Amino acid sequence: MAKKLGLTKEQKAKVYEINLQRSKGHKKAYEAGRKKEIIVQAVQQWKDDLKTVLTPEQQKKLRI
């Protein structure tokens, strides 16, 4: 992702944390029996968080 989007060092650190949170959301859904609403919420939060870090051009490349 970092290479594809051309992330800066600062962006890499923030995106890492965002991706870690998404992973935790998926784990929570798995533990709850793969609850779709939890997964959907985790993915939406991931997209919203990434939008605060990425430039419009990077968002286009990621298609969010």
Phi and psi restraints in degrees (range 20) as a CNS / XPLOR table:
assign (resid 1 and name C) (resid 2 and name N)
       (resid 2 and name CA) (resid 2 and name C) 1.0 -61.4 20.0 2
assign (resid 2 and name N) (resid 2 and name CA)
       (resid 2 and name C) (resid 3 and name N) 1.0 -42.6 20.0 2
assign (resid 2 and name C) (resid 3 and name N)
       (resid 3 and name CA) (resid 3 and name C) 1.0 -70.4 20.0 2
assign (resid 3 and name N) (resid 3 and name CA)
       (resid 3 and name C) (resid 4 and name N) 1.0 -44.7 20.0 2
assign (resid 3 and name C) (resid 4 and name N)
       (resid 4 and name CA) (resid 4 and name C) 1.0 -60.2 20.0 2
assign (resid 4 and name N) (resid 4 and name CA)
       (resid 4 and name C) (resid 5 and name N) 1.0 -39.8 20.0 2
assign (resid 4 and name C) (resid 5 and name N)
       (resid 5 and name CA) (resid 5 and name C) 1.0 -94.1 20.0 2
assign (resid 5 and name N) (resid 5 and name CA)
       (resid 5 and name C) (resid 6 and name N) 1.0 -11.4 20.0 2
assign (resid 5 and name C) (resid 6 and name N)
       (resid 6 and name CA) (resid 6 and name C) 1.0 65.7 20.0 2
assign (resid 6 and name N) (resid 6 and name CA)
       (resid 6 and name C) (resid 7 and name N) 1.0 48.7 20.0 2
assign (resid 6 and name C) (resid 7 and name N)
       (resid 7 and name CA) (resid 7 and name C) 1.0 -70.9 20.0 2
assign (resid 7 and name N) (resid 7 and name CA)
       (resid 7 and name C) (resid 8 and name N) 1.0 146.2 20.0 2
assign (resid 7 and name C) (resid 8 and name N)
       (resid 8 and name CA) (resid 8 and name C) 1.0 -78.0 20.0 2
assign (resid 8 and name N) (resid 8 and name CA)
       (resid 8 and name C) (resid 9 and name N) 1.0 169.7 20.0 2
assign (resid 8 and name C) (resid 9 and name N)
       (resid 9 and name CA) (resid 9 and name C) 1.0 -59.3 20.0 2
assign (resid 9 and name N) (resid 9 and name CA)
       (resid 9 and name C) (resid 10 and name N) 1.0 -42.0 20.0 2
assign (resid 9 and name C) (resid 10 and name N)
       (resid 10 and name CA) (resid 10 and name C) 1.0 -66.1 20.0 2
assign (resid 10 and name N) (resid 10 and name CA)
       (resid 10 and name C) (resid 11 and name N) 1.0 -42.4 20.0 2
assign (resid 10 and name C) (resid 11 and name N)
       (resid 11 and name CA) (resid 11 and name C) 1.0 -63.6 20.0 2
assign (resid 11 and name N) (resid 11 and name CA)
       (resid 11 and name C) (resid 12 and name N) 1.0 -39.2 20.0 2
assign (resid 11 and name C) (resid 12 and name N)
       (resid 12 and name CA) (resid 12 and name C) 1.0 -57.5 20.0 2
assign (resid 12 and name N) (resid 12 and name CA)
       (resid 12 and name C) (resid 13 and name N) 1.0 -44.7 20.0 2
assign (resid 12 and name C) (resid 13 and name N)
       (resid 13 and name CA) (resid 13 and name C) 1.0 -64.0 20.0 2
assign (resid 13 and name N) (resid 13 and name CA)
       (resid 13 and name C) (resid 14 and name N) 1.0 -43.3 20.0 2
assign (resid 13 and name C) (resid 14 and name N)
       (resid 14 and name CA) (resid 14 and name C) 1.0 -68.5 20.0 2
assign (resid 14 and name N) (resid 14 and name CA)
       (resid 14 and name C) (resid 15 and name N) 1.0 -42.7 20.0 2
assign (resid 14 and name C) (resid 15 and name N)
       (resid 15 and name CA) (resid 15 and name C) 1.0 -65.0 20.0 2
assign (resid 15 and name N) (resid 15 and name CA)
       (resid 15 and name C) (resid 16 and name N) 1.0 -37.0 20.0 2
assign (resid 15 and name C) (resid 16 and name N)
       (resid 16 and name CA) (resid 16 and name C) 1.0 -57.6 20.0 2
assign (resid 16 and name N) (resid 16 and name CA)
       (resid 16 and name C) (resid 17 and name N) 1.0 -47.6 20.0 2
assign (resid 16 and name C) (resid 17 and name N)
       (resid 17 and name CA) (resid 17 and name C) 1.0 -64.3 20.0 2
assign (resid 17 and name N) (resid 17 and name CA)
       (resid 17 and name C) (resid 18 and name N) 1.0 -40.1 20.0 2
assign (resid 17 and name C) (resid 18 and name N)
       (resid 18 and name CA) (resid 18 and name C) 1.0 -63.4 20.0 2
assign (resid 18 and name N) (resid 18 and name CA)
       (resid 18 and name C) (resid 19 and name N) 1.0 -44.6 20.0 2
assign (resid 18 and name C) (resid 19 and name N)
       (resid 19 and name CA) (resid 19 and name C) 1.0 -65.1 20.0 2
assign (resid 19 and name N) (resid 19 and name CA)
       (resid 19 and name C) (resid 20 and name N) 1.0 -34.9 20.0 2
assign (resid 19 and name C) (resid 20 and name N)
       (resid 20 and name CA) (resid 20 and name C) 1.0 -64.1 20.0 2
assign (resid 20 and name N) (resid 20 and name CA)
       (resid 20 and name C) (resid 21 and name N) 1.0 -41.9 20.0 2
assign (resid 20 and name C) (resid 21 and name N)
       (resid 21 and name CA) (resid 21 and name C) 1.0 -64.0 20.0 2
assign (resid 21 and name N) (resid 21 and name CA)
       (resid 21 and name C) (resid 22 and name N) 1.0 -39.4 20.0 2
assign (resid 21 and name C) (resid 22 and name N)
       (resid 22 and name CA) (resid 22 and name C) 1.0 -62.9 20.0 2
assign (resid 22 and name N) (resid 22 and name CA)
       (resid 22 and name C) (resid 23 and name N) 1.0 -41.4 20.0 2
assign (resid 22 and name C) (resid 23 and name N)
       (resid 23 and name CA) (resid 23 and name C) 1.0 -60.8 20.0 2
assign (resid 23 and name N) (resid 23 and name CA)
       (resid 23 and name C) (resid 24 and name N) 1.0 -41.5 20.0 2
assign (resid 23 and name C) (resid 24 and name N)
       (resid 24 and name CA) (resid 24 and name C) 1.0 -64.6 20.0 2
assign (resid 24 and name N) (resid 24 and name CA)
       (resid 24 and name C) (resid 25 and name N) 1.0 -36.0 20.0 2
assign (resid 24 and name C) (resid 25 and name N)
       (resid 25 and name CA) (resid 25 and name C) 1.0 -64.6 20.0 2
assign (resid 25 and name N) (resid 25 and name CA)
       (resid 25 and name C) (resid 26 and name N) 1.0 -40.7 20.0 2
assign (resid 25 and name C) (resid 26 and name N)
       (resid 26 and name CA) (resid 26 and name C) 1.0 -67.8 20.0 2
assign (resid 26 and name N) (resid 26 and name CA)
       (resid 26 and name C) (resid 27 and name N) 1.0 -37.0 20.0 2
assign (resid 26 and name C) (resid 27 and name N)
       (resid 27 and name CA) (resid 27 and name C) 1.0 -63.9 20.0 2
assign (resid 27 and name N) (resid 27 and name CA)
       (resid 27 and name C) (resid 28 and name N) 1.0 -42.4 20.0 2
assign (resid 27 and name C) (resid 28 and name N)
       (resid 28 and name CA) (resid 28 and name C) 1.0 -61.0 20.0 2
assign (resid 28 and name N) (resid 28 and name CA)
       (resid 28 and name C) (resid 29 and name N) 1.0 -41.5 20.0 2
assign (resid 28 and name C) (resid 29 and name N)
       (resid 29 and name CA) (resid 29 and name C) 1.0 -65.3 20.0 2
assign (resid 29 and name N) (resid 29 and name CA)
       (resid 29 and name C) (resid 30 and name N) 1.0 -40.6 20.0 2
assign (resid 29 and name C) (resid 30 and name N)
       (resid 30 and name CA) (resid 30 and name C) 1.0 -62.2 20.0 2
assign (resid 30 and name N) (resid 30 and name CA)
       (resid 30 and name C) (resid 31 and name N) 1.0 -43.5 20.0 2
assign (resid 30 and name C) (resid 31 and name N)
       (resid 31 and name CA) (resid 31 and name C) 1.0 -67.5 20.0 2
assign (resid 31 and name N) (resid 31 and name CA)
       (resid 31 and name C) (resid 32 and name N) 1.0 -26.4 20.0 2
assign (resid 31 and name C) (resid 32 and name N)
       (resid 32 and name CA) (resid 32 and name C) 1.0 -90.7 20.0 2
assign (resid 32 and name N) (resid 32 and name CA)
       (resid 32 and name C) (resid 33 and name N) 1.0 10.4 20.0 2
assign (resid 32 and name C) (resid 33 and name N)
       (resid 33 and name CA) (resid 33 and name C) 1.0 88.9 20.0 2
assign (resid 33 and name N) (resid 33 and name CA)
       (resid 33 and name C) (resid 34 and name N) 1.0 34.8 20.0 2
assign (resid 33 and name C) (resid 34 and name N)
       (resid 34 and name CA) (resid 34 and name C) 1.0 57.6 20.0 2
assign (resid 34 and name N) (resid 34 and name CA)
       (resid 34 and name C) (resid 35 and name N) 1.0 49.4 20.0 2
assign (resid 34 and name C) (resid 35 and name N)
       (resid 35 and name CA) (resid 35 and name C) 1.0 -66.7 20.0 2
assign (resid 35 and name N) (resid 35 and name CA)
       (resid 35 and name C) (resid 36 and name N) 1.0 118.0 20.0 2
assign (resid 35 and name C) (resid 36 and name N)
       (resid 36 and name CA) (resid 36 and name C) 1.0 -59.2 20.0 2
assign (resid 36 and name N) (resid 36 and name CA)
       (resid 36 and name C) (resid 37 and name N) 1.0 -41.1 20.0 2
assign (resid 36 and name C) (resid 37 and name N)
       (resid 37 and name CA) (resid 37 and name C) 1.0 -63.5 20.0 2
assign (resid 37 and name N) (resid 37 and name CA)
       (resid 37 and name C) (resid 38 and name N) 1.0 -32.7 20.0 2
assign (resid 37 and name C) (resid 38 and name N)
       (resid 38 and name CA) (resid 38 and name C) 1.0 -70.4 20.0 2
assign (resid 38 and name N) (resid 38 and name CA)
       (resid 38 and name C) (resid 39 and name N) 1.0 -40.3 20.0 2
assign (resid 38 and name C) (resid 39 and name N)
       (resid 39 and name CA) (resid 39 and name C) 1.0 -65.6 20.0 2
assign (resid 39 and name N) (resid 39 and name CA)
       (resid 39 and name C) (resid 40 and name N) 1.0 -45.7 20.0 2
assign (resid 39 and name C) (resid 40 and name N)
       (resid 40 and name CA) (resid 40 and name C) 1.0 -59.9 20.0 2
assign (resid 40 and name N) (resid 40 and name CA)
       (resid 40 and name C) (resid 41 and name N) 1.0 -42.5 20.0 2
assign (resid 40 and name C) (resid 41 and name N)
       (resid 41 and name CA) (resid 41 and name C) 1.0 -63.7 20.0 2
assign (resid 41 and name N) (resid 41 and name CA)
       (resid 41 and name C) (resid 42 and name N) 1.0 -42.6 20.0 2
assign (resid 41 and name C) (resid 42 and name N)
       (resid 42 and name CA) (resid 42 and name C) 1.0 -64.1 20.0 2
assign (resid 42 and name N) (resid 42 and name CA)
       (resid 42 and name C) (resid 43 and name N) 1.0 -41.7 20.0 2
assign (resid 42 and name C) (resid 43 and name N)
       (resid 43 and name CA) (resid 43 and name C) 1.0 -67.7 20.0 2
assign (resid 43 and name N) (resid 43 and name CA)
       (resid 43 and name C) (resid 44 and name N) 1.0 -41.9 20.0 2
assign (resid 43 and name C) (resid 44 and name N)
       (resid 44 and name CA) (resid 44 and name C) 1.0 -64.5 20.0 2
assign (resid 44 and name N) (resid 44 and name CA)
       (resid 44 and name C) (resid 45 and name N) 1.0 -41.2 20.0 2
assign (resid 44 and name C) (resid 45 and name N)
       (resid 45 and name CA) (resid 45 and name C) 1.0 -62.8 20.0 2
assign (resid 45 and name N) (resid 45 and name CA)
       (resid 45 and name C) (resid 46 and name N) 1.0 -40.3 20.0 2
assign (resid 45 and name C) (resid 46 and name N)
       (resid 46 and name CA) (resid 46 and name C) 1.0 -59.1 20.0 2
assign (resid 46 and name N) (resid 46 and name CA)
       (resid 46 and name C) (resid 47 and name N) 1.0 -47.8 20.0 2
assign (resid 46 and name C) (resid 47 and name N)
       (resid 47 and name CA) (resid 47 and name C) 1.0 -62.4 20.0 2
assign (resid 47 and name N) (resid 47 and name CA)
       (resid 47 and name C) (resid 48 and name N) 1.0 -45.9 20.0 2
assign (resid 47 and name C) (resid 48 and name N)
       (resid 48 and name CA) (resid 48 and name C) 1.0 -60.6 20.0 2
assign (resid 48 and name N) (resid 48 and name CA)
       (resid 48 and name C) (resid 49 and name N) 1.0 -42.9 20.0 2
assign (resid 48 and name C) (resid 49 and name N)
       (resid 49 and name CA) (resid 49 and name C) 1.0 -66.3 20.0 2
assign (resid 49 and name N) (resid 49 and name CA)
       (resid 49 and name C) (resid 50 and name N) 1.0 -41.8 20.0 2
assign (resid 49 and name C) (resid 50 and name N)
       (resid 50 and name CA) (resid 50 and name C) 1.0 -62.7 20.0 2
assign (resid 50 and name N) (resid 50 and name CA)
       (resid 50 and name C) (resid 51 and name N) 1.0 -36.0 20.0 2
assign (resid 50 and name C) (resid 51 and name N)
       (resid 51 and name CA) (resid 51 and name C) 1.0 -61.7 20.0 2
assign (resid 51 and name N) (resid 51 and name CA)
       (resid 51 and name C) (resid 52 and name N) 1.0 -25.7 20.0 2
assign (resid 51 and name C) (resid 52 and name N)
       (resid 52 and name CA) (resid 52 and name C) 1.0 -79.8 20.0 2
assign (resid 52 and name N) (resid 52 and name CA)
       (resid 52 and name C) (resid 53 and name N) 1.0 -15.8 20.0 2
assign (resid 52 and name C) (resid 53 and name N)
       (resid 53 and name CA) (resid 53 and name C) 1.0 -106.4 20.0 2
assign (resid 53 and name N) (resid 53 and name CA)
       (resid 53 and name C) (resid 54 and name N) 1.0 -37.4 20.0 2
assign (resid 53 and name C) (resid 54 and name N)
       (resid 54 and name CA) (resid 54 and name C) 1.0 -87.6 20.0 2
assign (resid 54 and name N) (resid 54 and name CA)
       (resid 54 and name C) (resid 55 and name N) 1.0 152.4 20.0 2
assign (resid 54 and name C) (resid 55 and name N)
       (resid 55 and name CA) (resid 55 and name C) 1.0 -75.7 20.0 2
assign (resid 55 and name N) (resid 55 and name CA)
       (resid 55 and name C) (resid 56 and name N) 1.0 162.9 20.0 2
assign (resid 55 and name C) (resid 56 and name N)
       (resid 56 and name CA) (resid 56 and name C) 1.0 -56.2 20.0 2
assign (resid 56 and name N) (resid 56 and name CA)
       (resid 56 and name C) (resid 57 and name N) 1.0 -36.9 20.0 2
assign (resid 56 and name C) (resid 57 and name N)
       (resid 57 and name CA) (resid 57 and name C) 1.0 -66.5 20.0 2
assign (resid 57 and name N) (resid 57 and name CA)
       (resid 57 and name C) (resid 58 and name N) 1.0 -41.1 20.0 2
assign (resid 57 and name C) (resid 58 and name N)
       (resid 58 and name CA) (resid 58 and name C) 1.0 -66.8 20.0 2
assign (resid 58 and name N) (resid 58 and name CA)
       (resid 58 and name C) (resid 59 and name N) 1.0 -37.5 20.0 2
assign (resid 58 and name C) (resid 59 and name N)
       (resid 59 and name CA) (resid 59 and name C) 1.0 -62.9 20.0 2
assign (resid 59 and name N) (resid 59 and name CA)
       (resid 59 and name C) (resid 60 and name N) 1.0 -39.7 20.0 2
assign (resid 59 and name C) (resid 60 and name N)
       (resid 60 and name CA) (resid 60 and name C) 1.0 -61.5 20.0 2
assign (resid 60 and name N) (resid 60 and name CA)
       (resid 60 and name C) (resid 61 and name N) 1.0 -44.0 20.0 2
assign (resid 60 and name C) (resid 61 and name N)
       (resid 61 and name CA) (resid 61 and name C) 1.0 -62.2 20.0 2
assign (resid 61 and name N) (resid 61 and name CA)
       (resid 61 and name C) (resid 62 and name N) 1.0 -35.0 20.0 2
assign (resid 61 and name C) (resid 62 and name N)
       (resid 62 and name CA) (resid 62 and name C) 1.0 -86.5 20.0 2
assign (resid 62 and name N) (resid 62 and name CA)
       (resid 62 and name C) (resid 63 and name N) 1.0 -13.4 20.0 2
assign (resid 62 and name C) (resid 63 and name N)
       (resid 63 and name CA) (resid 63 and name C) 1.0 62.1 20.0 2
assign (resid 63 and name N) (resid 63 and name CA)
       (resid 63 and name C) (resid 64 and name N) 1.0 51.3 20.0 2
